[in-house]
Amino acid sequence: MAIRTSSAEWKGTLKEGAGSMRLGSGAYEGPFSFVSRFEEGPGTNPEELIGAAQAGCFSMFLSALLTKEGFVPGTIRTTASVHLGAGPAITLIELHCEAQIPGITEELFAQLAENAKKNCPVSKALTGPEIRLEAVLVA
């Protein structure tokens, strides 16, 4: 299967420092800071990127489930709101999905959406995958 790589660099202290994050594909590179993460400053933050990953993965997985059931999805639009609470810790991810699926019942749509929420790869990853670390101190 595919291996995807992203990177981040941080310089300075937590509150006064700044950093940048870059997707391995080069499709996005942007700044982040204490203010963009914990307040309302310019730049992005890890939680926004997790939200984008969750919304994208859920939408694609739901499309696959719908297609498997014989439906042709029109539009699947998903928003993920990632809550960063005390600790700091991600305490909640709220998904809001609006979809145009001709011919489907509300009941079947709800079942498939719940399946996508539980089983898309990003949802599974957010339940606690093994994280391996190699940390090297450089001069």
Backbone torsions as a table, in degrees:
resi	resn	phi	psi	omega
1	MET	NA	173.3	-176.4
2	ALA	-74.5	149.2	170.6
3	ILE	-119.0	122.8	-180.0
4	ARG	-108.3	141.5	-176.3
5	THR	-128.7	135.4	171.9
6	SER	-130.4	165.9	-178.3
7	SER	-142.0	160.4	176.3
8	ALA	-144.8	149.7	174.8
9	GLU	-133.6	135.5	179.0
10	TRP	-126.2	136.8	177.2
11	LYS	-127.9	129.3	174.7
12	GLY	99.1	-171.1	-178.8
13	THR	-75.6	170.7	-178.8
14	LEU	-58.5	-51.1	-173.8
15	LYS	-83.0	-34.8	-176.7
16	GLU	-97.6	-13.4	-177.1
17	GLY	-77.2	-179.4	179.1
18	ALA	-154.3	159.7	-179.6
19	GLY	-149.4	179.5	175.2
20	SER	-140.5	149.6	177.3
21	MET	-122.0	144.6	-178.1
22	ARG	-139.0	132.7	173.6
23	LEU	-79.1	142.5	-178.2
24	GLY	-58.7	-29.8	179.2
25	SER	-73.5	-15.5	-175.7
26	GLY	83.7	0.6	-178.0
27	ALA	-68.2	-22.0	178.4
28	TYR	-147.2	137.7	168.5
29	GLU	-147.2	129.7	-177.7
30	GLY	-161.3	164.6	-177.3
31	PRO	-81.7	156.8	169.4
32	PHE	-146.7	157.1	-175.5
33	SER	-153.8	175.4	175.0
34	PHE	-56.9	-44.4	-177.5
35	VAL	-66.1	-39.3	-179.5
36	SER	-73.1	-21.2	-179.0
37	ARG	-93.4	-44.7	-171.8
38	PHE	-106.8	-8.6	178.4
39	GLU	-129.0	-140.8	-177.9
40	GLU	-127.9	43.5	-178.4
41	GLY	-88.8	174.0	180.0
42	PRO	-70.0	154.1	-179.5
43	GLY	107.1	-179.7	-179.5
44	THR	-107.5	-165.9	178.1
45	ASN	-162.2	162.7	-179.5
46	PRO	-57.9	-34.5	-178.0
47	GLU	-66.7	-37.1	175.3
48	GLU	-62.7	-40.8	-179.6
49	LEU	-68.5	-37.8	174.7
50	ILE	-63.1	-41.9	177.9
51	GLY	-60.8	-43.3	178.2
52	ALA	-63.6	-42.1	178.5
53	ALA	-63.5	-43.5	-178.9
54	GLN	-64.8	-46.6	-179.2
55	ALA	-63.7	-43.1	-179.9
56	GLY	-66.3	-45.1	-179.0
57	CYS	-64.8	-46.4	178.9
58	PHE	-57.6	-47.6	-177.5
59	SER	-61.7	-43.3	179.6
60	MET	-67.4	-41.1	-179.5
61	PHE	-66.3	-41.4	177.1
62	LEU	-62.0	-41.6	177.0
63	SER	-58.9	-42.0	179.2
64	ALA	-64.3	-43.1	179.0
65	LEU	-63.8	-42.7	179.0
66	LEU	-63.2	-43.6	-179.9
67	THR	-62.9	-41.9	178.4
68	LYS	-60.5	-31.3	179.1
69	GLU	-84.7	0.5	176.3
70	GLY	94.4	9.6	179.0
71	PHE	-97.2	151.5	175.1
72	VAL	-108.4	102.4	-177.9
73	PRO	-62.0	136.8	171.3
74	GLY	-82.9	-90.9	179.2
75	THR	-118.5	136.6	172.0
76	ILE	-123.1	112.3	-177.2
77	ARG	-116.0	118.6	-175.9
78	THR	-125.4	136.3	173.3
79	THR	-116.2	134.5	176.1
80	ALA	-116.0	121.8	176.1
81	SER	-103.3	113.9	-176.6
82	VAL	-100.1	121.0	-177.8
83	HIS	-95.5	122.2	176.2
84	LEU	-104.6	113.8	-177.3
85	GLY	-108.5	-165.8	-177.8
86	ALA	-62.3	151.0	177.9
87	GLY	130.6	-51.7	-13.1
88	PRO	-73.0	152.1	178.3
89	ALA	-150.8	145.1	171.5
90	ILE	-76.2	115.5	-173.1
91	THR	-101.4	-19.0	-175.8
92	LEU	-164.7	142.0	168.6
93	ILE	-125.0	119.7	178.9
94	GLU	-103.4	124.4	176.5
95	LEU	-102.5	133.4	173.7
96	HIS	-123.6	119.8	-176.3
97	CYS	-122.9	131.7	171.5
98	GLU	-120.6	127.3	-175.3
99	ALA	-136.5	146.4	173.1
100	GLN	-109.1	106.9	-177.3
101	ILE	-130.7	96.0	-178.3
102	PRO	-58.7	131.3	172.2
103	GLY	85.6	-2.2	-177.5
104	ILE	-89.8	149.7	175.1
105	THR	-86.2	156.8	176.7
106	GLU	-58.5	-41.4	-177.2
107	GLU	-63.4	-47.6	-179.6
108	LEU	-67.1	-40.2	177.8
109	PHE	-59.5	-44.9	179.4
110	ALA	-61.6	-41.2	178.8
111	GLN	-63.6	-45.0	-178.8
112	LEU	-68.6	-37.3	178.1
113	ALA	-65.0	-40.7	177.4
114	GLU	-64.2	-41.2	176.7
115	ASN	-59.8	-45.7	179.5
116	ALA	-63.1	-39.9	178.8
117	LYS	-60.8	-43.4	-176.7
118	LYS	-77.9	-31.1	-166.1
119	ASN	-116.7	-2.5	176.1
120	CYS	-66.7	149.8	-175.5
121	PRO	-55.3	-36.1	-180.0
122	VAL	-70.4	-40.7	175.9
123	SER	-58.5	-44.7	178.4
124	LYS	-62.5	-41.3	-179.9
125	ALA	-63.8	-35.3	-177.3
126	LEU	-75.9	-0.7	175.0
127	THR	-91.4	-1.1	173.4
128	GLY	118.0	62.5	176.0
129	PRO	-71.9	162.3	171.4
130	GLU	-63.6	135.2	174.9
131	ILE	-117.5	119.4	178.6
132	ARG	-97.2	146.2	-176.2
133	LEU	-133.9	136.4	166.1
134	GLU	-123.2	113.6	-178.2
135	ALA	-114.4	126.1	-177.4
136	VAL	-125.0	126.7	176.9
137	LEU	-89.3	125.3	179.6
138	VAL	-113.0	152.3	-178.7
139	ALA	-81.5	NA	NA
